[in-house]
Amino acid sequence: MENSNLQILLQEAMKDDYEKKFDSFEELSEFANAVEKNAEWIVIPTNSIMAEATTDVCDDFEDAKLLQDTDKNTGLVLNLIGTQYCVGLSTLSTLFPRAGISGPALSKVSKKELAEILNYCVRTRKGDSKIRIDTGKIRAVHSGDEHDYAELAVPNLLRAARQEISSYKDNCTFVRGSWSHYICSAIWDIHDKEICEHYAKLFKSMDLEIDEKDIKTCLVFQTSDVAVCGANVNYMIQAKNTSLALNGAIKLNHKGKASVMDFKSNMNMAFSGFKAAFEDIEKLKDIEINYPEDCIINMAKKVELPLKAARKAAEHYYEIFGSKKANALMVYTIGLNHIVDILKTESNKRMSERTLLDYQEKIARCILMNFKDYDYMRKVD
């Protein structure tokens, strides 16, 4: 990536809703490196933090674009020992707990009132806060206790992931990556021919003609500096335009003495367990389902997936198979996983990688649930 293009991306990245997708690992790694190079961590007493509304500092702030983006989102500036920093939207989920406040009312008060509430509450808090600043704004306010939040730099984790994947298998392919203020993710196809053949047969057993060459066996890496997730590795099948979420995510929380070496150990665990994860859903074909459309909606409701999309997925399932008896594998593969396809298609905005992975994780959770508990006719809404 040319340096001029990289600088333009970094300037755009100050926006709270910024998200960039990458088709090249090198470009993702280069961008993550540039963000980290200009980032800093500040540890200060929590009760020394002072909040102000952006409207109260507009005459004093040098970067007008930075302040404008902040004003339309959090509307807050924090004063950290004499220096003012804009507060990014990703910060609120960690800032509020550090101040000891919560609840829906916080989004309804004015920004000036919110700043006052924060100031009253942080004065009562003990201990330190570890504050993440990058691309011009505060992005997170973690606990500063050495036993709490552990820094795991995104570029280091990305390098470790690629090293471990390359050492495991020579012909692994980078599929895509993404970076936002909430999460960084990277997906590799590990080209497991045996599993591809296996899934081609599974799809054929459900009357889905998907060729083996169109199936990808993927490892998904994701991490966050703002407490959205730890340094996680999970599994996914991609078949044509559909992604199939699988269970068995291996997670490393940003806690205590967590390190890149711990993450490497988890990567090795992922390699030893991926076949079991890919084969795990095959067991679902032995579970008979009497009311497949209802089962789709009932399970989606249980794991808190959008019900409107779940109903459309159930209708899609009915168009393919009708109301004949089915098995849990069909419900999971063609019903529940289709919810994400619907959400991606109907989203007014481009669905963020964070939202997509969150939905897929919820769907993967269904694999370990008892499908028979949700196999009943629903009352008409």
DRENDO-1510 file (C-alpha; in Angstrom, 1 decimal, always signed):
<recs>
REC; n; res; u; v; w
REC; 1; MET; +0.0; +0.0; +0.0 .
REC; 2; GLU; +1.4; +3.4; -1.0 .
REC; 3; ASN; +2.2; +5.7; +1.9 .
REC; 4; SER; -0.1; +8.4; +0.6 .
REC; 5; ASN; -3.0; +6.0; +0.4 .
REC; 6; LEU; -2.3; +4.7; +3.9 .
REC; 7; GLN; -2.3; +8.3; +5.3 .
REC; 8; ILE; -5.6; +9.0; +3.7 .
REC; 9; LEU; -7.1; +5.8; +5.2 .
REC; 10; LEU; -5.8; +6.8; +8.7 .
REC; 11; GLN; -7.4; +10.2; +8.3 .
REC; 12; GLU; -10.7; +8.6; +7.4 .
REC; 13; ALA; -10.3; +6.2; +10.3 .
REC; 14; MET; -10.9; +8.9; +12.9 .
REC; 15; LYS; -14.7; +8.5; +12.1 .
REC; 16; ASP; -16.5; +6.4; +14.6 .
REC; 17; ASP; -18.4; +4.4; +12.0 .
REC; 18; TYR; -15.2; +3.7; +9.9 .
REC; 19; GLU; -14.8; +0.1; +8.7 .
REC; 20; LYS; -12.3; -1.1; +6.0 .
REC; 21; LYS; -12.3; -4.4; +4.3 .
REC; 22; PHE; -9.1; -6.0; +2.9 .
REC; 23; ASP; -8.6; -8.7; +0.3 .
REC; 24; SER; -4.8; -8.8; +1.1 .
REC; 25; PHE; -3.3; -9.9; +4.4 .
REC; 26; GLU; -0.3; -7.6; +3.8 .
REC; 27; GLU; -2.6; -4.5; +3.4 .
REC; 28; LEU; -4.6; -5.4; +6.6 .
REC; 29; SER; -1.4; -6.0; +8.5 .
REC; 30; GLU; +0.1; -2.7; +7.2 .
REC; 31; PHE; -2.9; -0.7; +8.2 .
REC; 32; ALA; -3.1; -2.3; +11.7 .
REC; 33; ASN; +0.6; -1.5; +12.1 .
REC; 34; ALA; +0.0; +2.1; +11.2 .
REC; 35; VAL; -2.9; +2.5; +13.6 .
REC; 36; GLU; -0.8; +0.9; +16.4 .
REC; 37; LYS; +2.2; +3.0; +15.7 .
REC; 38; ASN; +0.2; +6.1; +16.3 .
REC; 39; ALA; -1.8; +4.7; +19.3 .
REC; 40; GLU; -1.0; +5.2; +23.0 .
REC; 41; TRP; -2.1; +3.8; +26.3 .
REC; 42; ILE; -2.5; +6.2; +29.2 .
REC; 43; VAL; -2.9; +5.0; +32.8 .
REC; 44; ILE; -4.3; +7.6; +35.2 .
REC; 45; PRO; -6.4; +7.6; +38.4 .
REC; 46; THR; -10.1; +7.1; +37.4 .
REC; 47; ASN; -11.2; +9.9; +39.7 .
REC; 48; SER; -9.0; +12.4; +37.8 .
REC; 49; ILE; -11.0; +12.0; +34.6 .
REC; 50; MET; -13.1; +15.1; +33.7 .
REC; 51; ALA; -15.8; +15.0; +31.0 .
REC; 52; GLU; -17.2; +17.9; +29.0 .
REC; 53; ALA; -19.8; +18.2; +26.2 .
REC; 54; THR; -18.4; +19.0; +22.8 .
REC; 55; THR; -20.5; +22.1; +22.6 .
REC; 56; ASP; -18.5; +23.5; +25.6 .
REC; 57; VAL; -15.1; +23.1; +23.9 .
REC; 58; CYS; -15.8; +23.9; +20.3 .
REC; 59; ASP; -13.9; +27.2; +20.4 .
REC; 60; ASP; -10.8; +25.6; +22.0 .
REC; 61; PHE; -10.4; +22.5; +19.9 .
REC; 62; GLU; -7.9; +22.5; +17.0 .
REC; 63; ASP; -9.2; +19.6; +14.8 .
REC; 64; ALA; -12.7; +20.7; +13.6 .
REC; 65; LYS; -13.4; +17.5; +11.7 .
REC; 66; LEU; -12.6; +15.3; +14.7 .
REC; 67; LEU; -14.8; +17.4; +16.9 .
REC; 68; GLN; -17.6; +17.4; +14.4 .
REC; 69; ASP; -17.7; +13.6; +14.1 .
REC; 70; THR; -17.6; +13.3; +17.9 .
REC; 71; ASP; -20.4; +15.9; +18.3 .
REC; 72; LYS; -22.8; +13.8; +16.2 .
REC; 73; ASN; -21.9; +10.6; +18.1 .
REC; 74; THR; -20.9; +10.7; +21.7 .
REC; 75; GLY; -20.9; +14.5; +22.1 .
REC; 76; LEU; -18.2; +14.1; +24.8 .
REC; 77; VAL; -14.6; +15.2; +25.4 .
REC; 78; LEU; -12.5; +13.8; +28.3 .
REC; 79; ASN; -9.8; +15.9; +30.0 .
REC; 80; LEU; -6.9; +13.7; +31.0 .
REC; 81; ILE; -4.5; +15.6; +33.2 .
REC; 82; GLY; -4.8; +18.8; +31.2 .
REC; 83; THR; -5.2; +17.4; +27.7 .
REC; 84; GLN; -8.5; +17.2; +25.9 .
REC; 85; TYR; -9.4; +14.1; +23.9 .
REC; 86; CYS; -12.6; +13.4; +21.8 .
REC; 87; VAL; -14.5; +10.3; +23.0 .
REC; 88; GLY; -15.2; +7.7; +20.3 .
REC; 89; LEU; -18.4; +5.8; +20.2 .
REC; 90; SER; -16.7; +2.5; +21.0 .
REC; 91; THR; -15.6; +4.0; +24.4 .
REC; 92; LEU; -19.0; +4.2; +26.0 .
REC; 93; SER; -19.3; +0.5; +26.8 .
REC; 94; THR; -16.2; +0.7; +28.9 .
REC; 95; LEU; -16.4; +4.2; +30.2 .
REC; 96; PHE; -19.8; +3.9; +31.8 .
REC; 97; PRO; -18.8; +0.8; +33.9 .
REC; 98; ARG; -15.6; +2.6; +35.0 .
REC; 99; ALA; -17.8; +5.4; +36.2 .
REC; 100; GLY; -20.2; +2.9; +37.8 .
REC; 101; ILE; -23.2; +4.0; +35.8 .
REC; 102; SER; -25.6; +2.1; +33.4 .
REC; 103; GLY; -29.1; +2.1; +32.0 .
REC; 104; PRO; -31.1; +3.4; +29.0 .
REC; 105; ALA; -31.6; +6.8; +30.6 .
REC; 106; LEU; -28.0; +7.7; +29.8 .
REC; 107; SER; -28.9; +7.9; +26.1 .
REC; 108; LYS; -31.8; +10.2; +26.7 .
REC; 109; VAL; -30.2; +13.0; +28.7 .
REC; 110; SER; -28.4; +15.9; +27.0 .
REC; 111; LYS; -24.6; +15.7; +26.5 .
REC; 112; LYS; -24.0; +18.4; +29.1 .
REC; 113; GLU; -26.1; +16.4; +31.6 .
REC; 114; LEU; -24.2; +13.2; +30.7 .
REC; 115; ALA; -20.9; +14.9; +31.2 .
REC; 116; GLU; -22.1; +16.1; +34.7 .
REC; 117; ILE; -23.3; +12.6; +35.6 .
REC; 118; LEU; -19.9; +11.2; +34.6 .
REC; 119; ASN; -18.0; +13.8; +36.6 .
REC; 120; TYR; -20.1; +13.3; +39.7 .
REC; 121; CYS; -19.6; +9.5; +39.5 .
REC; 122; VAL; -15.9; +9.2; +38.6 .
REC; 123; ARG; -15.0; +11.2; +41.7 .
REC; 124; THR; -16.2; +8.3; +43.8 .
REC; 125; ARG; -14.2; +5.6; +41.9 .
REC; 126; LYS; -11.0; +4.1; +43.2 .
REC; 127; GLY; -8.1; +2.7; +41.3 .
REC; 128; ASP; -6.7; +3.5; +37.9 .
REC; 129; SER; -8.0; +3.5; +34.3 .
REC; 130; LYS; -6.1; +2.3; +31.3 .
REC; 131; ILE; -7.2; +4.4; +28.4 .
REC; 132; ARG; -6.7; +3.5; +24.7 .
REC; 133; ILE; -6.2; +6.4; +22.3 .
REC; 134; ASP; -5.9; +5.9; +18.5 .
REC; 135; THR; -6.8; +7.7; +15.3 .
REC; 136; GLY; -7.3; +10.9; +17.3 .
REC; 137; LYS; -9.9; +9.7; +19.8 .
REC; 138; ILE; -10.3; +7.8; +23.1 .
REC; 139; ARG; -11.5; +4.3; +22.0 .
REC; 140; ALA; -11.7; +2.5; +25.4 .
REC; 141; VAL; -11.4; +3.1; +29.1 .
REC; 142; HIS; -10.4; -0.2; +30.8 .
REC; 143; SER; -9.5; -1.0; +34.4 .
REC; 144; GLY; -5.9; +0.0; +35.1 .
REC; 145; ASP; -5.3; -2.8; +37.6 .
REC; 146; GLU; -2.5; -5.1; +36.4 .
REC; 147; HIS; -4.7; -8.2; +37.0 .
REC; 148; ASP; -7.5; -6.8; +34.8 .
REC; 149; TYR; -7.0; -5.7; +31.2 .
REC; 150; ALA; -4.0; -7.0; +29.2 .
REC; 151; GLU; -2.8; -5.3; +26.0 .
REC; 152; LEU; -2.6; -7.6; +23.1 .
REC; 153; ALA; -1.5; -5.5; +20.1 .
REC; 154; VAL; -3.5; -6.3; +16.9 .
REC; 155; PRO; -0.5; -6.4; +14.6 .
REC; 156; ASN; +1.3; -8.9; +16.8 .
REC; 157; LEU; -1.7; -11.2; +16.9 .
REC; 158; LEU; -2.2; -11.0; +13.2 .
REC; 159; ARG; +1.4; -11.9; +12.6 .
REC; 160; ALA; +1.2; -14.8; +15.1 .
REC; 161; ALA; -2.0; -16.1; +13.4 .
REC; 162; ARG; -0.4; -16.1; +10.0 .
REC; 163; GLN; +2.8; -17.7; +11.3 .
REC; 164; GLU; +0.9; -20.5; +13.0 .
REC; 165; ILE; -1.4; -21.1; +10.0 .
REC; 166; SER; +1.5; -21.1; +7.6 .
REC; 167; SER; +3.4; -23.6; +9.7 .
REC; 168; TYR; +0.3; -25.8; +10.0 .
REC; 169; LYS; -0.4; -25.9; +6.2 .
REC; 170; ASP; +1.5; -24.5; +3.3 .
REC; 171; ASN; -1.4; -23.8; +1.0 .
REC; 172; CYS; -3.7; -21.8; +3.3 .
REC; 173; THR; -5.3; -18.9; +1.5 .
REC; 174; PHE; -6.2; -15.5; +3.0 .
REC; 175; VAL; -9.9; -15.0; +2.2 .
REC; 176; ARG; -10.6; -11.5; +3.6 .
REC; 177; GLY; -10.1; -9.2; +6.6 .
REC; 178; SER; -11.6; -6.2; +8.2 .
REC; 179; TRP; -10.8; -3.5; +10.6 .
REC; 180; SER; -13.1; -1.2; +12.6 .
REC; 181; HIS; -12.9; +0.6; +16.0 .
REC; 182; TYR; -14.7; -2.4; +17.5 .
REC; 183; ILE; -13.1; -5.4; +16.0 .
REC; 184; CYS; -10.4; -6.7; +13.6 .
REC; 185; SER; -10.9; -10.0; +11.8 .
REC; 186; ALA; -9.1; -12.2; +9.3 .
REC; 187; ILE; -10.3; -15.3; +7.6 .
REC; 188; TRP; -8.2; -18.1; +6.1 .
REC; 189; ASP; -9.2; -21.0; +4.0 .
REC; 190; ILE; -7.2; -24.1; +5.2 .
REC; 191; HIS; -8.1; -26.2; +2.1 .
REC; 192; ASP; -9.1; -29.4; +3.9 .
REC; 193; LYS; -10.0; -31.7; +0.9 .
REC; 194; GLU; -11.4; -34.4; +3.2 .
REC; 195; ILE; -13.9; -32.0; +4.9 .
REC; 196; CYS; -14.8; -30.4; +1.6 .
REC; 197; GLU; -15.7; -33.8; +0.2 .
REC; 198; HIS; -17.6; -34.6; +3.4 .
REC; 199; TYR; -19.7; -31.4; +3.2 .
REC; 200; ALA; -20.4; -31.8; -0.5 .
REC; 201; LYS; -22.1; -35.2; +0.4 .
REC; 202; LEU; -23.9; -33.6; +3.4 .
REC; 203; PHE; -25.3; -30.8; +1.1 .
REC; 204; LYS; -26.3; -33.4; -1.5 .
REC; 205; SER; -28.2; -35.4; +1.2 .
REC; 206; MET; -30.3; -32.2; +1.7 .
REC; 207; ASP; -30.9; -31.9; -2.0 .
REC; 208; LEU; -28.4; -29.0; -2.3 .
REC; 209; GLU; -26.1; -29.4; -5.3 .
REC; 210; ILE; -23.0; -27.6; -4.1 .
REC; 211; ASP; -19.8; -28.7; -5.7 .
REC; 212; GLU; -16.8; -29.6; -3.6 .
REC; 213; LYS; -14.7; -26.9; -5.3 .
REC; 214; ASP; -17.2; -24.3; -4.1 .
REC; 215; ILE; -16.7; -25.2; -0.4 .
REC; 216; LYS; -14.1; -23.5; +1.8 .
REC; 217; THR; -13.0; -24.7; +5.3 .
REC; 218; CYS; -12.2; -21.5; +7.2 .
REC; 219; LEU; -10.5; -20.4; +10.3 .
REC; 220; VAL; -11.7; -17.1; +11.6 .
REC; 221; PHE; -9.5; -14.8; +13.8 .
REC; 222; GLN; -11.0; -11.8; +15.6 .
REC; 223; THR; -9.8; -9.5; +18.3 .
REC; 224; SER; -10.6; -6.1; +19.8 .
REC; 225; ASP; -8.9; -3.4; +21.9 .
REC; 226; VAL; -12.3; -2.1; +23.2 .
REC; 227; ALA; -13.6; -5.3; +25.0 .
REC; 228; VAL; -15.9; -6.5; +22.2 .
REC; 229; CYS; -14.1; -9.8; +22.3 .
REC; 230; GLY; -10.9; -11.4; +23.2 .
REC; 231; ALA; -8.3; -12.9; +20.8 .
REC; 232; ASN; -10.6; -15.6; +19.4 .
REC; 233; VAL; -10.3; -18.3; +16.8 .
REC; 234; ASN; -13.4; -20.1; +15.4 .
REC; 235; TYR; -14.6; -22.1; +12.4 .
REC; 236; MET; -16.8; -21.5; +9.4 .
REC; 237; ILE; -17.8; -23.3; +6.2 .
REC; 238; GLN; -18.3; -21.1; +3.1 .
REC; 239; ALA; -20.3; -22.6; +0.3 .
REC; 240; LYS; -20.9; -20.4; -2.7 .
REC; 241; ASN; -22.6; -17.3; -1.2 .
REC; 242; THR; -23.6; -18.9; +2.1 .
REC; 243; SER; -21.6; -19.1; +5.3 .
REC; 244; LEU; -22.2; -21.9; +7.8 .
REC; 245; ALA; -21.3; -21.0; +11.4 .
REC; 246; LEU; -19.7; -23.8; +13.4 .
REC; 247; ASN; -19.3; -24.4; +17.1 .
REC; 248; GLY; -16.0; -24.6; +19.0 .
REC; 249; ALA; -14.6; -21.1; +19.3 .
REC; 250; ILE; -11.3; -20.9; +21.3 .
REC; 251; LYS; -11.1; -17.6; +23.2 .
REC; 252; LEU; -8.3; -15.8; +24.9 .
REC; 253; ASN; -9.6; -12.9; +27.1 .
REC; 254; HIS; -7.6; -9.7; +27.4 .
REC; 255; LYS; -7.0; -10.4; +31.1 .
REC; 256; GLY; -4.1; -10.5; +33.6 .
REC; 257; LYS; -0.9; -12.0; +32.0 .
REC; 258; ALA; -2.5; -13.0; +28.7 .
REC; 259; SER; +0.2; -12.9; +26.0 .
REC; 260; VAL; +0.8; -13.5; +22.3 .
REC; 261; MET; +2.4; -16.9; +23.3 .
REC; 262; ASP; -0.9; -17.9; +24.9 .
REC; 263; PHE; -2.7; -17.0; +21.7 .
REC; 264; LYS; -0.2; -19.1; +19.7 .
REC; 265; SER; -1.0; -22.1; +22.0 .
REC; 266; ASN; -4.7; -21.5; +21.3 .
REC; 267; MET; -4.0; -21.5; +17.6 .
REC; 268; ASN; -2.5; -25.0; +17.9 .
REC; 269; MET; -5.5; -26.1; +19.9 .
REC; 270; ALA; -7.7; -24.8; +17.0 .
REC; 271; PHE; -5.8; -26.9; +14.5 .
REC; 272; SER; -6.1; -30.1; +16.6 .
REC; 273; GLY; -9.8; -29.5; +17.1 .
REC; 274; PHE; -11.0; -28.1; +13.8 .
REC; 275; LYS; -12.0; -31.5; +12.3 .
REC; 276; ALA; -14.2; -32.2; +15.3 .
REC; 277; ALA; -15.9; -28.8; +14.9 .
REC; 278; PHE; -16.5; -29.3; +11.2 .
REC; 279; GLU; -17.9; -32.8; +11.8 .
REC; 280; ASP; -19.9; -31.8; +14.9 .
REC; 281; ILE; -23.0; -30.7; +13.0 .
REC; 282; GLU; -23.3; -34.0; +11.2 .
REC; 283; LYS; -24.8; -35.4; +14.4 .
REC; 284; LEU; -27.8; -33.2; +13.8 .
REC; 285; LYS; -29.0; -35.3; +10.9 .
REC; 286; ASP; -30.1; -38.0; +13.4 .
REC; 287; ILE; -32.5; -35.6; +15.2 .
REC; 288; GLU; -36.0; -35.7; +13.6 .
REC; 289; ILE; -37.9; -32.4; +13.4 .
REC; 290; ASN; -41.7; -32.4; +13.0 .
REC; 291; TYR; -42.2; -28.6; +12.6 .
REC; 292; PRO; -39.1; -27.3; +10.9 .
REC; 293; GLU; -40.4; -23.7; +10.2 .
REC; 294; ASP; -41.5; -23.3; +13.7 .
REC; 295; CYS; -38.3; -24.8; +15.0 .
REC; 296; ILE; -36.3; -22.2; +13.1 .
REC; 297; ILE; -38.2; -19.3; +14.6 .
REC; 298; ASN; -38.3; -20.7; +18.1 .
REC; 299; MET; -34.5; -21.2; +18.2 .
REC; 300; ALA; -33.9; -17.8; +16.6 .
REC; 301; LYS; -36.0; -16.2; +19.3 .
REC; 302; LYS; -34.0; -18.1; +22.0 .
REC; 303; VAL; -30.6; -16.9; +20.9 .
REC; 304; GLU; -32.0; -13.4; +20.2 .
REC; 305; LEU; -31.8; -13.2; +16.4 .
REC; 306; PRO; -34.0; -10.7; +14.6 .
REC; 307; LEU; -37.5; -12.4; +14.3 .
REC; 308; LYS; -38.5; -10.7; +11.1 .
REC; 309; ALA; -35.5; -12.3; +9.3 .
REC; 310; ALA; -36.1; -15.6; +11.1 .
REC; 311; ARG; -39.7; -15.7; +9.7 .
REC; 312; LYS; -38.4; -15.0; +6.2 .
REC; 313; ALA; -35.8; -17.8; +6.7 .
REC; 314; ALA; -38.6; -20.1; +7.7 .
REC; 315; GLU; -40.6; -19.1; +4.6 .
REC; 316; HIS; -37.5; -19.7; +2.5 .
REC; 317; TYR; -37.1; -23.2; +4.0 .
REC; 318; TYR; -40.8; -24.0; +3.3 .
REC; 319; GLU; -40.4; -22.9; -0.4 .
REC; 320; ILE; -37.6; -25.5; -0.7 .
REC; 321; PHE; -39.0; -28.4; +1.4 .
REC; 322; GLY; -42.6; -27.7; +2.3 .
REC; 323; SER; -43.8; -28.9; +5.7 .
REC; 324; LYS; -42.6; -32.5; +5.5 .
REC; 325; LYS; -40.7; -33.8; +8.4 .
REC; 326; ALA; -37.0; -32.9; +8.4 .
REC; 327; ASN; -33.9; -33.3; +10.6 .
REC; 328; ALA; -32.0; -30.8; +12.7 .
REC; 329; LEU; -29.2; -30.6; +10.2 .
REC; 330; MET; -31.6; -29.2; +7.6 .
REC; 331; VAL; -33.1; -26.8; +10.1 .
REC; 332; TYR; -29.7; -25.5; +11.1 .
REC; 333; THR; -28.0; -25.4; +7.6 .
REC; 334; ILE; -30.8; -24.1; +5.4 .
REC; 335; GLY; -33.0; -22.4; +8.0 .
REC; 336; LEU; -31.0; -20.8; +10.8 .
REC; 337; ASN; -27.9; -19.9; +8.8 .
REC; 338; HIS; -30.0; -18.3; +6.1 .
REC; 339; ILE; -31.0; -15.7; +8.6 .
REC; 340; VAL; -27.6; -14.0; +8.2 .
REC; 341; ASP; -28.0; -14.0; +4.4 .
REC; 342; ILE; -31.3; -12.3; +4.7 .
REC; 343; LEU; -29.9; -9.7; +7.1 .
REC; 344; LYS; -27.0; -8.9; +4.8 .
REC; 345; THR; -29.3; -8.5; +1.9 .
REC; 346; GLU; -31.9; -6.3; +3.6 .
REC; 347; SER; -29.5; -4.2; +5.7 .
REC; 348; ASN; -30.0; -0.5; +4.8 .
REC; 349; LYS; -26.3; +0.0; +5.5 .
REC; 350; ARG; -23.5; -2.4; +4.7 .
REC; 351; MET; -23.5; -4.9; +7.6 .
REC; 352; SER; -20.4; -4.5; +9.7 .
REC; 353; GLU; -18.1; -7.4; +10.3 .
REC; 354; ARG; -18.7; -7.1; +14.0 .
REC; 355; THR; -22.5; -7.5; +13.5 .
REC; 356; LEU; -22.0; -10.4; +11.1 .
REC; 357; LEU; -19.7; -12.3; +13.4 .
REC; 358; ASP; -22.0; -11.6; +16.4 .
REC; 359; TYR; -25.0; -13.2; +14.5 .
REC; 360; GLN; -22.9; -16.2; +13.3 .
REC; 361; GLU; -21.7; -16.8; +16.9 .
REC; 362; LYS; -25.3; -16.8; +18.1 .
REC; 363; ILE; -26.3; -19.3; +15.4 .
REC; 364; ALA; -23.3; -21.5; +16.2 .
REC; 365; ARG; -24.6; -21.7; +19.8 .
REC; 366; CYS; -27.6; -23.5; +18.5 .
REC; 367; ILE; -25.5; -26.6; +17.6 .
REC; 368; LEU; -25.2; -27.5; +21.3 .
REC; 369; MET; -28.9; -26.8; +22.0 .
REC; 370; ASN; -31.6; -29.5; +22.2 .
REC; 371; PHE; -33.5; -29.0; +18.9 .
REC; 372; LYS; -36.4; -31.1; +20.2 .
REC; 373; ASP; -37.1; -28.5; +22.9 .
REC; 374; TYR; -38.0; -26.1; +20.1 .
REC; 375; ASP; -39.8; -28.5; +17.8 .
REC; 376; TYR; -43.4; -27.4; +18.5 .
REC; 377; MET; -46.1; -25.4; +16.7 .
REC; 378; ARG; -46.0; -21.7; +17.5 .
REC; 379; LYS; -49.0; -19.7; +18.4 .
REC; 380; VAL; -49.9; -17.2; +15.7 .
REC; 381; ASP; -48.3; -13.8; +16.5 .
</recs>
